[in-house]
């Protein structure tokens, strides 16, 4: 496939079949498929990129079409969220709140994250009790 710059240069020519120019206002629009905004700009073009969206009218209403670059969609490993939650829970402000927020993203992993939350809470309580005991003995 040609580069995006070359494709856009070819489409940008004045003789493009997709160009729509307003005579009195001087605005340039386009009717190319995949351009949802209708603006004649490279960032809005639906033909030059490998991925894009299209919207068309059907009898039942509107149909959204998605064009992708042909890569297969991979399912993420279910343990990834737990690793992210465990790593982010150890650092920063309110680690328990972070873990519970991440747990809401994947309901299937709430059991694992709750056990991790309990382990963090238990470790924090143990450290606090140990600090109080050493402070009390001095």
N, CA, C and O atoms as CSV, one atom per row, in Angstrom:
chain,resi,resn,atom,element,x,y,z
A,1,UNK,N,N,0.838,-1.180,0.000
A,1,UNK,CA,C,0.000,0.000,0.000
A,1,UNK,C,C,0.882,1.241,0.000
A,1,UNK,O,O,1.947,1.250,0.616
A,2,UNK,N,N,0.446,2.272,-0.678
A,2,UNK,CA,C,1.197,3.522,-0.755
A,2,UNK,C,C,1.153,4.232,0.592
A,2,UNK,O,O,0.279,3.978,1.421
A,3,UNK,N,N,2.108,5.121,0.789
A,3,UNK,CA,C,2.149,5.846,2.053
A,3,UNK,C,C,0.952,6.784,2.168
A,3,UNK,O,O,0.315,7.127,1.172
A,4,UNK,N,N,0.661,7.185,3.389
A,4,UNK,CA,C,-0.478,8.068,3.637
A,4,UNK,C,C,-0.265,9.429,2.991
A,4,UNK,O,O,-1.215,10.043,2.504
A,5,UNK,N,N,0.981,9.904,2.985
A,5,UNK,CA,C,1.264,11.211,2.381
A,5,UNK,C,C,1.023,11.200,0.876
A,5,UNK,O,O,0.439,12.135,0.328
A,6,UNK,N,N,1.476,10.137,0.211
A,6,UNK,CA,C,1.285,10.040,-1.235
A,6,UNK,C,C,-0.194,9.919,-1.585
A,6,UNK,O,O,-0.671,10.572,-2.513
A,7,UNK,N,N,-0.909,9.096,-0.852
A,7,UNK,CA,C,-2.340,8.924,-1.112
A,7,UNK,C,C,-3.091,10.222,-0.896
A,7,UNK,O,O,-3.975,10.568,-1.680
A,8,UNK,N,N,-2.749,10.942,0.160
A,8,UNK,CA,C,-3.428,12.213,0.419
A,8,UNK,C,C,-3.097,13.252,-0.650
A,8,UNK,O,O,-3.957,14.047,-1.030
A,9,UNK,N,N,-1.853,13.248,-1.138
A,9,UNK,CA,C,-1.479,14.188,-2.203
A,9,UNK,C,C,-2.283,13.920,-3.470
A,9,UNK,O,O,-2.667,14.854,-4.174
A,10,UNK,N,N,-2.536,12.656,-3.757
A,10,UNK,CA,C,-3.338,12.323,-4.937
A,10,UNK,C,C,-4.803,12.700,-4.743
A,10,UNK,O,O,-5.456,13.155,-5.682
A,11,UNK,N,N,-5.317,12.516,-3.540
A,11,UNK,CA,C,-6.710,12.874,-3.269
A,11,UNK,C,C,-6.906,14.380,-3.149
A,11,UNK,O,O,-8.005,14.885,-3.377
A,12,UNK,N,N,-5.854,15.090,-2.795
A,12,UNK,CA,C,-5.954,16.525,-2.560
A,12,UNK,C,C,-6.032,17.327,-3.856
A,12,UNK,O,O,-6.358,18.514,-3.830
A,13,UNK,N,N,-5.741,16.702,-4.966
A,13,UNK,CA,C,-5.752,17.423,-6.245
A,13,UNK,C,C,-7.137,18.028,-6.488
A,13,UNK,O,O,-8.140,17.504,-6.005
A,14,UNK,N,N,-7.186,19.109,-7.222
A,14,UNK,CA,C,-8.440,19.813,-7.472
A,14,UNK,C,C,-9.440,18.979,-8.258
A,14,UNK,O,O,-10.642,19.245,-8.215
A,15,UNK,N,N,-8.959,17.979,-8.969
A,15,UNK,CA,C,-9.865,17.178,-9.783
A,15,UNK,C,C,-10.403,15.957,-9.038
A,15,UNK,O,O,-10.963,15.055,-9.661
A,16,UNK,N,N,-10.242,15.915,-7.727
A,16,UNK,CA,C,-10.714,14.769,-6.955
A,16,UNK,C,C,-12.231,14.660,-7.032
A,16,UNK,O,O,-12.943,15.659,-6.926
A,17,UNK,N,N,-12.709,13.452,-7.215
A,17,UNK,CA,C,-14.157,13.253,-7.328
A,17,UNK,C,C,-14.862,13.416,-5.987
A,17,UNK,O,O,-16.088,13.516,-5.943
A,18,UNK,N,N,-14.105,13.443,-4.897
A,18,UNK,CA,C,-14.709,13.584,-3.578
A,18,UNK,C,C,-14.757,15.037,-3.101
A,18,UNK,O,O,-15.419,15.330,-2.105
A,19,UNK,N,N,-14.070,15.948,-3.789
A,19,UNK,CA,C,-13.992,17.343,-3.342
A,19,UNK,C,C,-15.306,18.074,-3.550
A,19,UNK,O,O,-15.959,17.936,-4.584
A,20,UNK,N,N,-15.677,18.853,-2.546
A,20,UNK,CA,C,-16.852,19.716,-2.627
A,20,UNK,C,C,-16.401,21.095,-2.162
A,20,UNK,O,O,-15.982,21.267,-1.017
A,21,UNK,N,N,-16.490,22.080,-3.061
A,21,UNK,CA,C,-16.049,23.433,-2.727
A,21,UNK,C,C,-17.255,24.355,-2.705
A,21,UNK,O,O,-18.102,24.316,-3.598
A,22,UNK,N,N,-17.318,25.170,-1.689
A,22,UNK,CA,C,-18.379,26.168,-1.592
A,22,UNK,C,C,-17.905,27.445,-2.275
A,22,UNK,O,O,-16.843,27.978,-1.955
A,23,UNK,N,N,-18.700,27.919,-3.209
A,23,UNK,CA,C,-18.271,29.012,-4.076
A,23,UNK,C,C,-18.077,30.326,-3.328
A,23,UNK,O,O,-17.066,31.002,-3.518
A,24,UNK,N,N,-19.014,30.688,-2.497
A,24,UNK,CA,C,-18.967,32.013,-1.879
A,24,UNK,C,C,-18.182,32.034,-0.569
A,24,UNK,O,O,-17.561,33.045,-0.238
A,25,UNK,N,N,-18.202,30.958,0.159
A,25,UNK,CA,C,-17.488,30.944,1.437
A,25,UNK,C,C,-16.049,30.461,1.286
A,25,UNK,O,O,-15.213,30.758,2.139
A,26,UNK,N,N,-15.748,29.737,0.240
A,26,UNK,CA,C,-14.396,29.246,0.013
A,26,UNK,C,C,-14.039,28.026,0.841
A,26,UNK,O,O,-12.865,27.665,0.917
A,27,UNK,N,N,-15.010,27.384,1.460
A,27,UNK,CA,C,-14.737,26.212,2.284
A,27,UNK,C,C,-14.589,24.973,1.404
A,27,UNK,O,O,-15.232,24.857,0.361
A,28,UNK,N,N,-13.733,24.052,1.841
A,28,UNK,CA,C,-13.504,22.809,1.116
A,28,UNK,C,C,-14.009,21.653,1.967
A,28,UNK,O,O,-13.615,21.502,3.123
A,29,UNK,N,N,-14.878,20.846,1.392
A,29,UNK,CA,C,-15.399,19.660,2.057
A,29,UNK,C,C,-15.103,18.443,1.198
A,29,UNK,O,O,-14.614,18.570,0.076
A,30,UNK,N,N,-15.400,17.268,1.727
A,30,UNK,CA,C,-15.180,16.043,0.980
A,30,UNK,C,C,-16.321,15.071,1.246
A,30,UNK,O,O,-16.944,15.104,2.307
A,31,UNK,N,N,-16.586,14.213,0.281
A,31,UNK,CA,C,-17.631,13.198,0.419
A,31,UNK,C,C,-17.035,11.798,0.420
A,31,UNK,O,O,-17.742,10.824,0.163
A,32,UNK,N,N,-15.748,11.687,0.704
A,32,UNK,CA,C,-15.104,10.378,0.640
A,32,UNK,C,C,-15.642,9.451,1.725
A,32,UNK,O,O,-15.997,9.910,2.811
A,33,UNK,N,N,-15.703,8.159,1.442
A,33,UNK,CA,C,-16.190,7.212,2.450
A,33,UNK,C,C,-15.193,7.096,3.608
A,33,UNK,O,O,-13.980,7.083,3.404
A,34,UNK,N,N,-15.721,7.015,4.796
A,34,UNK,CA,C,-14.884,6.906,5.980
A,34,UNK,C,C,-14.541,8.237,6.610
A,34,UNK,O,O,-13.945,8.264,7.686
A,35,UNK,N,N,-14.894,9.339,5.982
A,35,UNK,CA,C,-14.644,10.663,6.548
A,35,UNK,C,C,-15.930,11.112,7.226
A,35,UNK,O,O,-16.854,11.584,6.562
A,36,UNK,N,N,-15.993,10.968,8.543
A,36,UNK,CA,C,-17.220,11.250,9.281
A,36,UNK,C,C,-17.470,12.737,9.461
A,36,UNK,O,O,-18.618,13.154,9.614
A,37,UNK,N,N,-16.418,13.544,9.446
A,37,UNK,CA,C,-16.601,14.977,9.670
A,37,UNK,C,C,-16.899,15.738,8.390
A,37,UNK,O,O,-17.506,16.808,8.441
A,38,UNK,N,N,-16.485,15.210,7.237
A,38,UNK,CA,C,-16.705,15.894,5.972
A,38,UNK,C,C,-15.682,16.966,5.675
A,38,UNK,O,O,-15.776,17.628,4.641
A,39,UNK,N,N,-14.703,17.160,6.551
A,39,UNK,CA,C,-13.668,18.163,6.330
A,39,UNK,C,C,-12.590,17.608,5.407
A,39,UNK,O,O,-12.241,16.431,5.489
A,40,UNK,N,N,-12.074,18.447,4.541
A,40,UNK,CA,C,-11.055,18.029,3.589
A,40,UNK,C,C,-9.675,18.247,4.211
A,40,UNK,O,O,-8.929,19.139,3.807
A,41,UNK,N,N,-9.356,17.419,5.200
A,41,UNK,CA,C,-8.081,17.494,5.900
A,41,UNK,C,C,-7.496,16.094,5.995
A,41,UNK,O,O,-8.220,15.100,5.972
A,42,UNK,N,N,-6.179,16.033,6.102
A,42,UNK,CA,C,-5.506,14.742,6.154
A,42,UNK,C,C,-5.899,13.947,7.395
A,42,UNK,O,O,-6.068,12.729,7.326
A,43,UNK,N,N,-6.043,14.622,8.512
A,43,UNK,CA,C,-6.360,13.914,9.756
A,43,UNK,C,C,-7.774,13.340,9.763
A,43,UNK,O,O,-8.057,12.429,10.540
A,44,UNK,N,N,-8.668,13.853,8.915
A,44,UNK,CA,C,-10.045,13.378,8.871
A,44,UNK,C,C,-10.299,12.413,7.717
A,44,UNK,O,O,-11.410,11.901,7.582
A,45,UNK,N,N,-9.309,12.159,6.895
A,45,UNK,CA,C,-9.502,11.347,5.701
A,45,UNK,C,C,-9.777,9.895,6.065
A,45,UNK,O,O,-9.145,9.342,6.965
A,46,UNK,N,N,-10.711,9.289,5.372
A,46,UNK,CA,C,-11.046,7.899,5.627
A,46,UNK,C,C,-10.431,6.938,4.636
A,46,UNK,O,O,-10.567,5.725,4.802
A,47,UNK,N,N,-9.761,7.432,3.615
A,47,UNK,CA,C,-9.203,6.566,2.581
A,47,UNK,C,C,-7.710,6.319,2.718
A,47,UNK,O,O,-7.210,5.332,2.180
A,48,UNK,N,N,-6.993,7.162,3.406
A,48,UNK,CA,C,-5.541,7.050,3.383
A,48,UNK,C,C,-4.978,6.195,4.509
A,48,UNK,O,O,-3.822,5.779,4.433
A,49,UNK,N,N,-5.747,5.922,5.539
A,49,UNK,CA,C,-5.246,5.135,6.660
A,49,UNK,C,C,-5.781,3.707,6.597
A,49,UNK,O,O,-6.830,3.448,6.008
A,50,UNK,N,N,-5.036,2.782,7.218
A,50,UNK,CA,C,-5.429,1.375,7.183
A,50,UNK,C,C,-6.624,1.093,8.082
A,50,UNK,O,O,-7.350,0.125,7.858
A,51,UNK,N,N,-6.836,1.918,9.085
A,51,UNK,CA,C,-7.978,1.738,9.971
A,51,UNK,C,C,-8.907,2.923,9.830
A,51,UNK,O,O,-8.472,4.027,9.503
A,52,UNK,N,N,-10.180,2.696,10.075
A,52,UNK,CA,C,-11.117,3.807,9.976
A,52,UNK,C,C,-12.536,3.374,10.248
A,52,UNK,O,O,-12.823,2.186,10.393
A,53,UNK,N,N,-13.422,4.348,10.317
A,53,UNK,CA,C,-14.831,4.115,10.582
A,53,UNK,C,C,-15.652,4.699,9.446
A,53,UNK,O,O,-15.253,5.670,8.803
A,54,UNK,N,N,-16.792,4.097,9.214
A,54,UNK,CA,C,-17.711,4.616,8.215
A,54,UNK,C,C,-19.127,4.574,8.751
A,54,UNK,O,O,-19.455,3.732,9.587
A,55,UNK,N,N,-19.958,5.468,8.279
A,55,UNK,CA,C,-21.344,5.553,8.710
A,55,UNK,C,C,-22.204,5.629,7.467
A,55,UNK,O,O,-22.001,6.494,6.615
A,56,UNK,N,N,-23.167,4.722,7.362
A,56,UNK,CA,C,-24.030,4.717,6.183
A,56,UNK,C,C,-25.474,4.506,6.617
A,56,UNK,O,O,-25.748,3.929,7.669
A,57,UNK,N,N,-26.390,4.989,5.780
A,57,UNK,CA,C,-27.818,4.867,6.081
A,57,UNK,C,C,-28.347,3.549,5.532
A,57,UNK,O,O,-28.025,3.157,4.411
A,58,UNK,N,N,-29.157,2.875,6.328
A,58,UNK,CA,C,-29.826,1.649,5.899
A,58,UNK,C,C,-31.320,1.809,6.140
A,58,UNK,O,O,-31.770,2.845,6.629
A,59,UNK,N,N,-32.083,0.783,5.797
A,59,UNK,CA,C,-33.530,0.846,5.997
A,59,UNK,C,C,-33.888,0.908,7.478
A,59,UNK,O,O,-34.860,1.563,7.856
A,60,UNK,N,N,-33.112,0.232,8.313
A,60,UNK,CA,C,-33.403,0.178,9.745
A,60,UNK,C,C,-32.839,1.377,10.511
A,60,UNK,O,O,-33.225,1.615,11.655
A,61,UNK,N,N,-31.953,2.113,9.903
A,61,UNK,CA,C,-31.339,3.249,10.591
A,61,UNK,C,C,-29.940,3.488,10.069
A,61,UNK,O,O,-29.731,3.561,8.858
A,62,UNK,N,N,-28.981,3.611,10.966
A,62,UNK,CA,C,-27.595,3.840,10.599
A,62,UNK,C,C,-26.772,2.590,10.833
A,62,UNK,O,O,-27.054,1.802,11.736
A,63,UNK,N,N,-25.741,2.419,10.001
A,63,UNK,CA,C,-24.852,1.282,10.149
A,63,UNK,C,C,-23.430,1.807,10.287
A,63,UNK,O,O,-22.962,2.577,9.449
A,64,UNK,N,N,-22.754,1.392,11.336
A,64,UNK,CA,C,-21.374,1.776,11.575
A,64,UNK,C,C,-20.483,0.661,11.071
A,64,UNK,O,O,-20.634,-0.488,11.488
A,65,UNK,N,N,-19.557,0.977,10.181
A,65,UNK,CA,C,-18.618,-0.018,9.674
A,65,UNK,C,C,-17.220,0.343,10.152
A,65,UNK,O,O,-16.842,1.514,10.189
A,66,UNK,N,N,-16.468,-0.673,10.514
A,66,UNK,CA,C,-15.125,-0.485,11.044
A,66,UNK,C,C,-14.146,-1.179,10.112
A,66,UNK,O,O,-14.312,-2.354,9.785
A,67,UNK,N,N,-13.128,-0.445,9.687
A,67,UNK,CA,C,-12.094,-1.022,8.840
A,67,UNK,C,C,-10.833,-1.136,9.679
A,67,UNK,O,O,-10.391,-0.154,10.275
A,68,UNK,N,N,-10.256,-2.323,9.730
A,68,UNK,CA,C,-9.053,-2.522,10.528
A,68,UNK,C,C,-7.912,-2.922,9.608
A,68,UNK,O,O,-8.115,-3.165,8.418
A,69,UNK,N,N,-6.733,-2.987,10.159
A,69,UNK,CA,C,-5.555,-3.268,9.357
A,69,UNK,C,C,-5.272,-4.756,9.222
A,69,UNK,O,O,-4.202,-5.124,8.737
A,70,UNK,N,N,-6.177,-5.614,9.628
A,70,UNK,CA,C,-6.031,-7.045,9.413
A,70,UNK,C,C,-5.325,-7.791,10.523
A,70,UNK,O,O,-5.101,-8.994,10.388
A,71,UNK,N,N,-4.969,-7.145,11.598
A,71,UNK,CA,C,-4.322,-7.858,12.698
A,71,UNK,C,C,-5.361,-8.628,13.496
A,71,UNK,O,O,-6.508,-8.203,13.633
A,72,UNK,N,N,-4.937,-9.757,14.013
A,72,UNK,CA,C,-5.838,-10.550,14.838
A,72,UNK,C,C,-5.958,-9.918,16.218
A,72,UNK,O,O,-4.985,-9.399,16.764
A,73,UNK,N,N,-7.141,-9.968,16.761
A,73,UNK,CA,C,-7.364,-9.451,18.105
A,73,UNK,C,C,-7.005,-10.552,19.090
A,73,UNK,O,O,-7.527,-11.664,19.011
A,74,UNK,N,N,-6.122,-10.237,20.007
A,74,UNK,CA,C,-5.708,-11.226,20.992
A,74,UNK,C,C,-6.426,-10.979,22.301
A,74,UNK,O,O,-6.633,-9.835,22.707
A,75,UNK,N,N,-6.798,-12.050,22.948
A,75,UNK,CA,C,-7.358,-11.921,24.282
A,75,UNK,C,C,-6.211,-11.776,25.260
A,75,UNK,O,O,-5.212,-12.490,25.173
A,76,UNK,N,N,-6.361,-10.855,26.185
A,76,UNK,CA,C,-5.320,-10.675,27.182
A,76,UNK,C,C,-5.395,-11.778,28.221
A,76,UNK,O,O,-6.468,-12.301,28.523
A,77,UNK,N,N,-4.267,-12.113,28.748
A,77,UNK,CA,C,-4.216,-13.109,29.801
A,77,UNK,C,C,-4.911,-12.557,31.044
A,77,UNK,O,O,-4.713,-11.396,31.403
A,78,UNK,N,N,-5.710,-13.370,31.690
A,78,UNK,CA,C,-6.518,-12.881,32.805
A,78,UNK,C,C,-5.677,-12.522,34.024
A,78,UNK,O,O,-6.160,-11.817,34.909
A,79,UNK,N,N,-4.437,-12.985,34.095
A,79,UNK,CA,C,-3.616,-12.660,35.255
A,79,UNK,C,C,-2.969,-11.290,35.128
A,79,UNK,O,O,-2.367,-10.806,36.087
A,80,UNK,N,N,-3.078,-10.667,33.986
A,80,UNK,CA,C,-2.431,-9.371,33.778
A,80,UNK,C,C,-3.006,-8.299,34.706
A,80,UNK,O,O,-2.255,-7.508,35.277
A,81,UNK,N,N,-4.312,-8.270,34.858
A,81,UNK,CA,C,-4.925,-7.256,35.707
A,81,UNK,C,C,-4.465,-7.419,37.149
A,81,UNK,O,O,-4.222,-6.431,37.842
A,82,UNK,N,N,-4.345,-8.656,37.597
A,82,UNK,CA,C,-3.890,-8.893,38.960
A,82,UNK,C,C,-2.470,-8.372,39.146
A,82,UNK,O,O,-2.159,-7.787,40.184
A,83,UNK,N,N,-1.603,-8.577,38.149
A,83,UNK,CA,C,-0.235,-8.090,38.252
A,83,UNK,C,C,-0.199,-6.565,38.284
A,83,UNK,O,O,0.573,-5.978,39.042
A,84,UNK,N,N,-1.024,-5.929,37.473
A,84,UNK,CA,C,-1.083,-4.467,37.472
A,84,UNK,C,C,-1.603,-3.964,38.805
A,84,UNK,O,O,-1.086,-2.989,39.347
A,85,UNK,N,N,-2.625,-4.624,39.336
A,85,UNK,CA,C,-3.201,-4.209,40.611
A,85,UNK,C,C,-2.197,-4.380,41.736
A,85,UNK,O,O,-2.081,-3.514,42.604
A,86,UNK,N,N,-1.472,-5.485,41.728
A,86,UNK,CA,C,-0.499,-5.724,42.780
A,86,UNK,C,C,0.631,-4.712,42.708
A,86,UNK,O,O,1.097,-4.225,43.738
A,87,UNK,N,N,1.076,-4.390,41.494
A,87,UNK,CA,C,2.168,-3.430,41.342
A,87,UNK,C,C,1.759,-2.021,41.700
A,87,UNK,O,O,2.522,-1.300,42.343
A,88,UNK,N,N,0.581,-1.619,41.300
A,88,UNK,CA,C,0.155,-0.249,41.578
A,88,UNK,C,C,-0.309,-0.094,43.016
A,88,UNK,O,O,-0.309,1.018,43.545
A,89,UNK,N,N,-0.703,-1.181,43.656
A,89,UNK,CA,C,-1.155,-1.086,45.036
A,89,UNK,C,C,-0.024,-0.864,46.017
A,89,UNK,O,O,-0.247,-0.360,47.118
A,90,UNK,N,N,1.191,-1.236,45.632
A,90,UNK,CA,C,2.322,-1.107,46.537
A,90,UNK,C,C,2.886,0.303,46.586
A,90,UNK,O,O,3.664,0.623,47.485
A,91,UNK,N,N,2.512,1.143,45.644
A,91,UNK,CA,C,3.122,2.462,45.575
A,91,UNK,C,C,2.069,3.555,45.606
A,91,UNK,O,O,0.936,3.356,45.169
A,92,UNK,N,N,2.447,4.687,46.116
A,92,UNK,CA,C,1.587,5.852,46.047
A,92,UNK,C,C,0.548,5.933,47.151
A,92,UNK,O,O,0.608,5.208,48.144
A,93,UNK,N,N,-0.397,6.825,46.954
A,93,UNK,CA,C,-1.426,7.137,47.928
A,93,UNK,C,C,-2.560,6.132,47.857
A,93,UNK,O,O,-2.952,5.728,46.763
A,94,UNK,N,N,-3.086,5.728,48.974
A,94,UNK,CA,C,-4.258,4.856,49.121
A,94,UNK,C,C,-4.156,3.588,48.280
A,94,UNK,O,O,-4.899,3.431,47.311
A,95,UNK,N,N,-3.250,2.686,48.636
A,95,UNK,CA,C,-3.110,1.470,47.833
A,95,UNK,C,C,-4.364,0.605,47.843
A,95,UNK,O,O,-4.658,-0.062,46.851
A,96,UNK,N,N,-5.108,0.605,48.949
A,96,UNK,CA,C,-6.331,-0.197,48.991
A,96,UNK,C,C,-7.367,0.332,48.014
A,96,UNK,O,O,-8.083,-0.447,47.386
A,97,UNK,N,N,-7.451,1.644,47.882
A,97,UNK,CA,C,-8.402,2.237,46.942
A,97,UNK,C,C,-8.015,1.926,45.506
A,97,UNK,O,O,-8.884,1.700,44.664
A,98,UNK,N,N,-6.709,1.913,45.218
A,98,UNK,CA,C,-6.266,1.586,43.864
A,98,UNK,C,C,-6.642,0.160,43.498
A,98,UNK,O,O,-7.129,-0.102,42.398
A,99,UNK,N,N,-6.416,-0.748,44.418
A,99,UNK,CA,C,-6.706,-2.146,44.123
A,99,UNK,C,C,-8.197,-2.354,43.936
A,99,UNK,O,O,-8.606,-3.099,43.046
A,100,UNK,N,N,-9.010,-1.718,44.749
A,100,UNK,CA,C,-10.451,-1.896,44.588
A,100,UNK,C,C,-10.946,-1.249,43.298
A,100,UNK,O,O,-11.896,-1.738,42.688
A,101,UNK,N,N,-10.313,-0.155,42.877
A,101,UNK,CA,C,-10.707,0.487,41.620
A,101,UNK,C,C,-10.355,-0.409,40.432
A,101,UNK,O,O,-11.138,-0.533,39.491
A,102,UNK,N,N,-9.191,-1.024,40.478
A,102,UNK,CA,C,-8.792,-1.919,39.398
A,102,UNK,C,C,-9.651,-3.174,39.407
A,102,UNK,O,O,-9.923,-3.740,38.348
A,103,UNK,N,N,-10.075,-3.612,40.565
A,103,UNK,CA,C,-10.923,-4.798,40.648
A,103,UNK,C,C,-12.255,-4.574,39.962
A,103,UNK,O,O,-12.854,-5.519,39.449
A,104,UNK,N,N,-12.723,-3.345,39.945
A,104,UNK,CA,C,-13.995,-3.055,39.289
A,104,UNK,C,C,-13.896,-3.210,37.781
A,104,UNK,O,O,-14.913,-3.391,37.112
A,105,UNK,N,N,-12.689,-3.143,37.235
A,105,UNK,CA,C,-12.529,-3.288,35.791
A,105,UNK,C,C,-12.823,-4.707,35.326
A,105,UNK,O,O,-13.409,-4.904,34.262
A,106,UNK,N,N,-12.429,-5.675,36.100
A,106,UNK,CA,C,-12.649,-7.063,35.730
A,106,UNK,C,C,-13.330,-7.796,36.875
A,106,UNK,O,O,-12.671,-8.172,37.844
A,107,UNK,N,N,-14.638,-8.004,36.779
A,107,UNK,CA,C,-15.355,-8.670,37.865
A,107,UNK,C,C,-14.886,-10.099,38.108
A,107,UNK,O,O,-15.034,-10.609,39.218
A,108,UNK,N,N,-14.326,-10.753,37.100
A,108,UNK,CA,C,-13.900,-12.137,37.277
A,108,UNK,C,C,-12.701,-12.254,38.203
A,108,UNK,O,O,-12.422,-13.334,38.724
A,109,UNK,N,N,-11.998,-11.161,38.409
A,109,UNK,CA,C,-10.808,-11.230,39.237
A,109,UNK,C,C,-10.995,-10.601,40.609
A,109,UNK,O,O,-10.015,-10.378,41.319
A,110,UNK,N,N,-12.207,-10.316,40.988
A,110,UNK,CA,C,-12.429,-9.673,42.277
A,110,UNK,C,C,-11.977,-10.552,43.436
A,110,UNK,O,O,-11.485,-10.046,44.445
A,111,UNK,N,N,-12.139,-11.857,43.300
A,111,UNK,CA,C,-11.735,-12.748,44.384
A,111,UNK,C,C,-10.224,-12.666,44.615
A,111,UNK,O,O,-9.777,-12.585,45.759
A,112,UNK,N,N,-9.442,-12.685,43.544
A,112,UNK,CA,C,-7.996,-12.595,43.684
A,112,UNK,C,C,-7.566,-11.241,44.238
A,112,UNK,O,O,-6.665,-11.159,45.072
A,113,UNK,N,N,-8.207,-10.201,43.776
A,113,UNK,CA,C,-7.826,-8.870,44.224
A,113,UNK,C,C,-8.247,-8.616,45.666
A,113,UNK,O,O,-7.563,-7.901,46.398
A,114,UNK,N,N,-9.373,-9.202,46.078
A,114,UNK,CA,C,-9.785,-9.064,47.477
A,114,UNK,C,C,-8.803,-9.772,48.397
A,114,UNK,O,O,-8.506,-9.282,49.487
A,115,UNK,N,N,-8.296,-10.921,47.964
A,115,UNK,CA,C,-7.314,-11.611,48.790
A,115,UNK,C,C,-6.028,-10.795,48.872
A,115,UNK,O,O,-5.378,-10.757,49.917
A,116,UNK,N,N,-5.663,-10.144,47.770
A,116,UNK,CA,C,-4.481,-9.282,47.782
A,116,UNK,C,C,-4.717,-8.064,48.681
A,116,UNK,O,O,-3.820,-7.641,49.411
A,117,UNK,N,N,-5.918,-7.513,48.622
A,117,UNK,CA,C,-6.278,-6.378,49.468
A,117,UNK,C,C,-6.210,-6.773,50.937
A,117,UNK,O,O,-5.698,-6.015,51.762
A,118,UNK,N,N,-6.722,-7.955,51.269
A,118,UNK,CA,C,-6.669,-8.431,52.652
A,118,UNK,C,C,-5.226,-8.645,53.102
A,118,UNK,O,O,-4.882,-8.355,54.248
A,119,UNK,N,N,-4.388,-9.149,52.206
A,119,UNK,CA,C,-2.984,-9.361,52.553
A,119,UNK,C,C,-2.283,-8.032,52.806
A,119,UNK,O,O,-1.483,-7.922,53.735
A,120,UNK,N,N,-2.575,-7.025,51.991
A,120,UNK,CA,C,-1.968,-5.704,52.203
A,120,UNK,C,C,-2.447,-5.082,53.508
A,120,UNK,O,O,-1.656,-4.497,54.248
A,121,UNK,N,N,-3.732,-5.207,53.788
A,121,UNK,CA,C,-4.287,-4.649,55.018
A,121,UNK,C,C,-3.688,-5.350,56.233
A,121,UNK,O,O,-3.339,-4.700,57.218
A,122,UNK,N,N,-3.568,-6.675,56.164
A,122,UNK,CA,C,-2.982,-7.442,57.256
A,122,UNK,C,C,-1.525,-7.049,57.472
A,122,UNK,O,O,-1.084,-6.903,58.612
A,123,UNK,N,N,-0.775,-6.878,56.387
A,123,UNK,CA,C,0.629,-6.481,56.506
A,123,UNK,C,C,0.751,-5.088,57.114
A,123,UNK,O,O,1.651,-4.835,57.915
A,124,UNK,N,N,-0.141,-4.195,56.739
A,124,UNK,CA,C,-0.106,-2.832,57.280
A,124,UNK,C,C,-0.430,-2.840,58.772
A,124,UNK,O,O,0.213,-2.143,59.557
A,125,UNK,N,N,-1.439,-3.640,59.162
A,125,UNK,CA,C,-1.801,-3.727,60.583
A,125,UNK,C,C,-0.663,-4.317,61.402
A,125,UNK,O,O,-0.368,-3.846,62.501
A,126,UNK,N,N,-0.025,-5.352,60.861
A,126,UNK,CA,C,1.080,-5.997,61.567
A,126,UNK,C,C,2.239,-5.024,61.755
A,126,UNK,O,O,2.849,-4.970,62.822
A,127,UNK,N,N,2.535,-4.261,60.713
A,127,UNK,CA,C,3.625,-3.281,60.811
A,127,UNK,C,C,3.286,-2.191,61.822
A,127,UNK,O,O,4.160,-1.743,62.564
A,128,UNK,N,N,2.034,-1.762,61.857
A,128,UNK,CA,C,1.616,-0.726,62.807
A,128,UNK,C,C,1.709,-1.244,64.239
A,128,UNK,O,O,2.180,-0.533,65.127
A,129,UNK,N,N,1.262,-2.481,64.466
A,129,UNK,CA,C,1.331,-3.068,65.811
A,129,UNK,C,C,2.774,-3.238,66.261
A,129,UNK,O,O,3.105,-2.987,67.420
A,130,UNK,N,N,3.636,-3.669,65.334
A,130,UNK,CA,C,5.047,-3.848,65.685
A,130,UNK,C,C,5.690,-2.509,66.022
A,130,UNK,O,O,6.515,-2.427,66.932
A,131,UNK,N,N,5.321,-1.469,65.299
A,131,UNK,CA,C,5.873,-0.137,65.575
A,131,UNK,C,C,5.398,0.370,66.932
A,131,UNK,O,O,6.161,1.003,67.662
A,132,UNK,N,N,4.140,0.094,67.273
A,132,UNK,CA,C,3.612,0.527,68.569
A,132,UNK,C,C,4.289,-0.221,69.713
A,132,UNK,O,O,4.572,0.365,70.758
A,133,UNK,N,N,4.551,-1.526,69.515
A,133,UNK,CA,C,5.201,-2.312,70.568
A,133,UNK,C,C,6.619,-1.826,70.817
A,133,UNK,O,O,7.055,-1.714,71.963
A,134,UNK,N,N,7.336,-1.536,69.733
A,134,UNK,CA,C,8.715,-1.065,69.917
A,134,UNK,C,C,8.737,0.334,70.518
A,134,UNK,O,O,9.649,0.664,71.276
A,135,UNK,N,N,7.754,1.158,70.195
A,135,UNK,CA,C,7.681,2.506,70.769
A,135,UNK,C,C,7.287,2.435,72.242
A,135,UNK,O,O,7.737,3.251,73.046
A,136,UNK,N,N,6.449,1.461,72.597
A,136,UNK,CA,C,6.004,1.314,73.981
A,136,UNK,C,C,7.092,0.781,74.889
A,136,UNK,O,O,7.093,1.099,76.078
A,137,UNK,N,N,8.021,-0.016,74.382
A,137,UNK,CA,C,9.092,-0.594,75.184
A,137,UNK,C,C,10.188,0.415,75.485
A,137,UNK,O,O,10.945,0.235,76.439
A,138,UNK,N,N,10.285,1.458,74.698
A,138,UNK,CA,C,11.372,2.426,74.890
A,138,UNK,C,C,11.080,3.398,75.959
A,138,UNK,O,O,11.899,4.274,76.238
